[in-house]
């Protein structure tokens, strides 16, 4: 049988969404750096936007955390980590938006943002490939089913010892 376990399947599905999102976002930041710096600089001017953004971002992170409790393998680790980071970002925007925005504004003028954008693009590329590449052809391990679990010739009742 060539099927994935349910958790591996979820990893692939989350990777199919998160990978292209991160890749396209990184490409957008690279191709429009002055626009992104203006966006980061003016994001906190209206106090409604950080709160509304946090109100949407926090549930997205919580969905990943709840539906993907799987950390085995690089793609699964990245998906789970992104879920937690997204939830923390949403929580930060809801609870202490000014500090979070100031940290982002300081980060945007330093060379670290270029490194983080490149890393985001690489993670996005990896997750895109992990999510959309054909599934592995190795069979899923199956444990033998005991006769008592399936029933016997006396019906579906397990045997007495």
GURO-525115 format. One record per residue (C-alpha): x, y, z; residue in one letter. Coordinates in steps of 0.001 Angstrom, whole numbers, plus 500000, padded with zeros to 6 digits. Layout:
XYZa ...
This chain:
500000500000500000x 501371503444499104x 499394505738501371x 500563508220503960x 499642508205507613x 496997510799508565x 499613513045510207x 501928512848507200x 498975513707504991x 498214516771507142x 501839517845506918x 501612517682503121x 498369519663503080x 499726522384505372x 502954522444503334x 500884522948500163x 499403526102501668x 502265527482503760x 505022526789501222x 503653528868498329x 502485531554500771x 505983531971502250x 507648531768498856x 505376534365497253x 505595536639500292x 509397536490500245x 509427537256496505x 507101540192497107x 509374541585499817x 512455541170497613x 510873542816494567x 509274545705496517x 511595546530499431x 510735550244499666x 507005549453499745x 507480546886502490x 509588549278504571x 506879551939504199x 504261549383505180x 506217548367508278x 506842552004509194x 503171553040508893x 501430549842510057x 500919551049513624x 499692554541512722x 496086553400513031x 495567551356516201x 492796549312514609x 495013547507512075x 497355545747514493x 494391544497516539x 492403543325513501x 495499541666512067x 496196539911515370x 492558538811515587x 492934537019512240x 496511535780512661x 496063534188516108x 493315531734515011x 495366530757511955x 498266529795514198x 495960527964516593x 494471525954513721x 497933524743512735x 498834523978516358x 495650521981516965x 495499520136513644x 499224519461513296x 500712518049516541x 503445516381514528x 507160517222514718x 508890514280512987x 510727515146509815x 511859518507508435x 508564519483506785x 506511518556509851x 508910520475512104x 508648523555509877x 504847523413509722x 504505523042513501x 507059525792514158x 505233528119511769x 501990527398513594x 503484528377516935x 505219531469515526x 501978532568513872x 500039532148517116x 502674534129519039x 502580536871516403x 498794537106516646x 498940537174520433x 501641539867520353x 499606542022517984x 496562541708520256x 498259542222523617x 501280544505523086x 501029545851519526x 503217548935520053x 506207546922521294x 505789544353518535x 505555547031515841x 508585548927517184x 510584545692517175x 509543545098513559x 510462548644512554x 513917548292514115x 514351544899512426x 513399546310509004x 516250548835508924x 518921546299509799x 520465543731507455x 518770540940509436x 515527541429507525x 517289540365504318x 518513537191505990x 515061536467507422x 513417537055504013x 515907534704502343x 515278532089505044x 511510532539504632x 511875532011500880x 513944528858501357x 511475527425503879x 508675528285501460x 510453526571498585x 511131523469500680x 507541523246501927x 506189523793498417x 508290520914497131x 507433518728500131x 503742519434499718x 503402519200495953x 506042516633494968x 504713513112494383x 504379511102497579x 507090508664498526x 506699505174497113x 507629503344500278x 504854501254501807x 503228502138505094x 504081499766507913x 501200497567508969x 501007495676512216x 499520492230512002x 495961492096513273x 495360489487515929x 492654486922515369x 490813488108518479x 490527491606517052x 488843490368513884x 486738487671515411x 486798483946514845x 484605481227513480x 482412481573516574x 481368485099515716x 482862488481516464x 483561487760520125x 487186487527521241x 488523484179522430x 488697483515526130x 492109482725527498x 
